């Protein structure tokens, strides 16, 4: 996710020309990334479930 890429790389590198607006594609897929995305998905699922 884009917000995770901003956190991972920091603002200066995130906005650098090297990523050309696609920094999230360069975040290494590792266990910490998986866990962070799992938390985001779970929070959004829970929010959606609360609306049903």
Secondary structure, 3 states (H helix, E strand, C coil): CHHHHHHHHCHHHHCCHHHCCCHHHHCCCCHHHHHHHHHHHHHHHHHHHHHC
